[in-house]
Amino acid sequence: MSIYQHFRQEEKEFIDQVLNWIDYVDKNYAGKLTDFLDPREQYIVQSIIGKERSCRVQFFGGQKQSERCRAFLHPDYYEPAEEDFQITLFEIIYPEKFVTLTHPEILGSLMSLGLSRGKYGDILIKNKQIQFFSASEVADYIRTNYMTVGKTKIQLQVKPLSESIVTDELMTEHSVTVSSLRLDTVLSQAGRMSRQKVQTLIGQGLVKVNWTTVDSPSFPLKEGDLISARGIGRIRLITVGDKTKRDKWKITLGKMK
């Protein structure tokens, strides 16, 4: 049975990368640290490694509740420490009395530095205090080159991970049944709105799955997917269970408050 059939066709390249990471650990008896992964990518890594391999994996993104995490693949006899994940926490110092900076503005300015999204972890904002996690191997580059967000001049301070902001974002979980795992069906159930309204949102480009805009209402969802939709918020498909006697899927959704 091919491992690829359990995942999306467009995920094949990432799956090949995971298999190469595992092969590296098995052959070299050494750890392998990845870039920051989104929840879906973390799910794929965990699914492929499973529980039977001599290779193990742990995830860490700078704090316990991190959404984007680095994966550390390692031999089963090794116990990873926080230092193995090589994560740097930056705080942005800016004239907060006069300027309000948003998450999209910060992410956009970080991406303009020319680094991949995988080099950045979560962006944390609370009461105008702003922090973000980065891969330590690019921290010096970021510190040297990251000086503005839009037209606002900023400075960076490195903080210990223990001083990271704990945001107020909470997730409530609930179990539901759906007739299919189509994006419009699941989002309609999660947002308690008609499929027609959901399909309009999708058609307007206002729905993303794992940070990528999806324009097809029939897009098939899988465990670990993170959905964000204008007016509904952020929804995570936590688990997909068995089908009921009425041929409906049992799923668990997490909704960000």
N, C-alpha and C positions, 0 to 999 in steps of 0.2 A: 504493500500500500504506500503510495507516494505521500511524503510529508506535505507537499504543496497543496494537495486537494483540500486540506483543512483551512486554508487561508485564501485571501484574494489574489487574483492573478498579478495585480500591480505590486503585491508584497513579496514577490519571488526574489527580487534583488536583495531585499533586506534579509529574507530567510537564508539566502546563500551566505550573506555576511555573518549571520549568527552561527551557521554551521562551521564557517572558517574560524570564528572565535573559539568555538568548542574544540575544534581540531588543534588549535594552537595550545590551549590549556592541557589537553590530553597528551600531546607530544612533548611539550616543554616542561610539564609539571610546574607551571608558573601562572600567575594571575593575568587577566586581560581586562583592562578598564575601557569602557565605551564612552562616547559622548553622552550628553543628556538625551534621554529617550522620552517620548510621550507615553501616556498610559497604554495605548494600543501596542506600541512597540515593546513595552515592558511585558505585556501579556504574551506576545509572540515568543519572546526570549524564554519566559517562564514555561510556556507550553512545550517548547522544543526540548528544553533541558529536562523537564519533568522531575521525577524523583528517583529514577533508577540509574542515572549516569554517575560516573565518578567525578564529573564536573558539576559544580554547584554555582548558584548565582545569588547575589544580594543586591538590593537597590537602595540608593540613598541620594537625596537631592539637596542636602544642606540642613534639613529639619525633618522631623518624623512625618509631618503632613504634606511634604513636598509632592507636587503633581508630576513635574518633570524630574527624572532621576537618572543618575549615571548607574550603569550596571557594572558590577565587578564579578567576573567569572573566575572561578578558582578551583583548585583540587579539593576533594571532599575533606581532606585532613587539615585544611587551612582555615583559620577563623579571621575574617577581615576586620580591620580597625577603621575608624572614621577617616584616618589619614590616607588610607588606600584609595579613597574616592577623589582626592585632590580637587577640592571645591573651595573657591574663594568667595567671600561675601563682601560686596561693595555697598556702601551707602552713598546716595547722591545728595550733595549739599548744593542748594539753589535758593534764590530769594523767594521763599515760600509765602511771604506776606503779600507779594505782588503778582505771583504766577501760580497757576494750577497746571500741573503736568499729569497727563493721562497715560494709562497703560499702553495704548497704541502708539502714542508719541515716543515713549521711552523705547519700546521694542523697535520701532522704525529707525530711531537714531542709532540704536545698537547695531542693527542689521546693516546700516550704512557704513560701518567700519570694515565691512568686507569679510567678516567671519560667518560661518554657517550657524544656523539656528541651534545646532547641536552643541555649540560651545556655551550656550546660555541656559540657565535653569529658570526657575520661577522668578517673576517680578513681583515684589511685595509692596503694597501701598496701604498705609493706615494713618489717618489724621495728618496727611501731607508728608509724613515720613516715607521715604522711598528707598528700597534696597533691591538688589538683584544678585543672583548667584551666577558664577561663571566657572568654567574649567580653569584650574590653576595654571595650566601650561600657556594660557593666553592672557593671564592677568596683567602682566607687565605691558603687553601691547595695548590692552584696554585702558590701563591707567595713563599711558602716554598719549593716546589718540582720542579718548572720549572726553570732549570738552564742552560740547553743546547739545542741548535737546531743542531742536528747532532753532529759534533765535535766542534761547535762554542759555547763558553761560553757567556751567556747573563745575563742581569739583568732586572728586571721589575720595572716600575714606574706606580703608579696609577694616572690617570688623570681624571679631571672632564669630564663628557659626552660632555660638551660644547666645549671641545678641541679635539674632535674626528676629524680624517682626513676626508675631503670631497674629495672623489676620482673623477677622470675625467670620470668615466664610465657613459655613457649616453645610453638611450634606445630610439630607433626610432620605432614607431608603424606604421603598415600598414595592411590594410584589403585585404584579398584574398579569393578565392574560391578553395576548394579542393574536389576531388572525394570521399575521405574517410578520417577518422581521424587516419589512420595507421601511425606509426612512419616514415616509409620510404617515404610515400606520403607527409606528412607535411614538413619533413626535406628537401626533394627534392625541394619543392616550396620555402622554406625559404632560402636555400643555393644556389638556382638556378643551380642545377646540376642534372644529370640524376638519376633516381631511382636506376639504376644499380650501380653507383658509391656510392650512399648512402648505399645501401645494403652491399657493400664491406666494408665500414667503420664500419657498425654495426657488420658484421661478424668478423672483426678484433678486436672487443672490444673497439672501439674508440668513442662510443656514450653512453652517460649517460642520464637517465631521473630522475630528482630529486636526483642527486648525486649517483645513482645506475646504474652500467653498464647493458645495455639491449642488449640481443643478438638475439632478434626476430624482423625482419622488420615489422611484422604485429601487434606489440604491440600497443594497442589502447590508444590514448592520450585523456586527459580530461582537462578541464579548470584549470588553475593554474600550469600546468606542466612546469618544467624548463628543457630544453634540452641543452646539451652541446656536441659538436661534433668537433673532430680534423679537423682543416682547415675551419670550418664554424663559430665557435664561440658559443655564448650562445643565445638561443631563448626561449622566454616564450610564451606559448599559453594563451593569455589573455582572450579571449572570444570565445565561440562557439555559433553562431547564428542559425537562421533557415536555412532550405534548400531552394535552388533556384528552379525555375521551371524545371531546367535541372537536378535536384536531386544532386546538389553539396552543400557542407557545406560552409556557410559564417563564416570565422574565422578572428580574429584579432591577429596578431603576434607582439611581441616586440623583437627587435634585439639589443643586447648590442654592443655598439661601442667600 
